[in-house]
């Protein structure tokens, strides 16, 4: 399903430790907005929606909205730092285009994706 690099695993564990949420789950998804159609969302959550799909990836519990699972299938999550700071990097084989700043993307078409579920606002 989702592949998480060693660097991203370390950053997620660091986030859990800093927030004192070592038992939290890593929730990943996307929402409508940005320069393109969507942007990725990440968070640490203590409880999950009863319908979320939860999987274990390299010792990290990952929670995903069941309506977004097929759009995040084969997603590769990495973390890197440079002179501008650190951040997660997303590589999704279903992405059709990415904005110039790299923060938002398109999957299929906005109409096709919107028809499949109610997008968060």
C-alpha positions in Angstrom: 0.0 0.0 0.0 2.0 3.0 1.2 5.8 3.0 1.4 7.5 5.1 4.0 11.3 5.8 3.8 13.6 5.4 6.8 14.0 9.2 7.0 10.2 9.7 7.1 9.8 6.9 9.8 12.4 8.7 11.9 10.6 12.1 11.5 7.2 10.6 12.4 8.7 9.0 15.5 10.3 12.3 16.4 6.9 14.1 16.0 5.3 11.5 18.2 8.0 12.0 20.9 7.9 15.8 20.8 4.1 15.8 21.1 4.2 13.1 23.7 1.9 11.0 21.6 4.1 7.9 21.1 1.0 5.6 20.7 -0.7 7.9 18.1 -1.4 6.9 14.6 -0.1 8.7 11.6 -3.1 9.9 9.5 -2.5 10.7 5.9 -4.9 12.0 3.3 -5.6 14.8 1.0 -8.1 17.7 0.7 -9.4 20.0 -1.9 -7.3 23.2 -2.5 -4.0 24.6 -3.4 -2.7 25.7 -6.8 -3.9 22.5 -8.3 -6.8 20.4 -7.2 -5.6 18.8 -3.9 -3.0 19.0 -1.2 -1.8 16.2 1.1 -2.7 16.3 4.8 -0.8 14.6 7.6 -1.5 14.5 11.3 -1.0 12.4 14.5 -4.3 11.1 15.9 -5.0 9.3 19.1 -8.3 7.9 17.9 -9.5 7.0 14.5 -12.8 7.2 12.6 -14.3 3.7 12.9 -14.2 3.4 9.1 -10.6 4.4 8.6 -8.3 1.8 7.1 -5.4 1.2 9.4 -2.2 -0.5 8.4 1.2 -1.0 9.9 4.2 0.3 7.9 7.6 -0.2 9.4 6.3 0.0 12.9 4.1 3.1 12.3 0.3 2.7 12.4 -1.1 4.6 9.4 -4.7 5.6 9.2 -6.4 6.5 5.9 -10.0 7.5 5.0 -11.5 4.5 3.2 -12.6 6.7 0.4 -9.1 7.9 -0.3 -7.3 4.5 0.0 -7.3 3.9 -3.8 -5.8 7.3 -4.5 -3.0 6.8 -2.0 -2.2 3.3 -3.1 1.6 2.9 -3.9 2.3 6.4 -2.4 5.9 6.8 -1.4 6.5 9.1 1.6 9.9 10.5 2.2 11.4 13.2 4.5 14.3 15.4 3.7 16.0 18.6 5.0 17.7 21.3 3.0 18.7 24.9 3.5 15.0 25.9 3.5 14.1 23.4 6.2 12.7 20.0 6.4 9.5 18.5 5.0 7.7 15.4 3.8 7.9 14.6 0.1 5.1 12.7 -1.6 5.5 10.5 -4.7 2.2 9.2 -6.0 2.1 7.3 -9.2 -1.5 8.4 -9.7 -0.6 12.1 -9.8 -1.2 13.7 -13.2 0.4 17.1 -12.4 2.0 19.0 -9.6 2.1 22.8 -9.1 5.3 24.8 -9.3 5.7 25.0 -5.6 5.2 21.3 -5.2 2.5 21.5 -2.5 -0.5 20.6 -4.5 -1.4 18.1 -7.2 -4.0 16.7 -9.5 -5.2 13.1 -9.6 -7.2 12.0 -12.6 -9.5 15.0 -13.0 -11.0 17.1 -10.3 -14.5 16.1 -11.5 -13.7 12.4 -11.6 -12.3 12.5 -8.1 -15.1 14.7 -6.7 -17.7 12.3 -8.1 -16.3 9.5 -5.9 -16.6 11.1 -2.6 -17.6 14.3 -0.8 -14.4 16.3 -0.5 -13.6 18.1 2.7 -14.0 21.9 2.7 
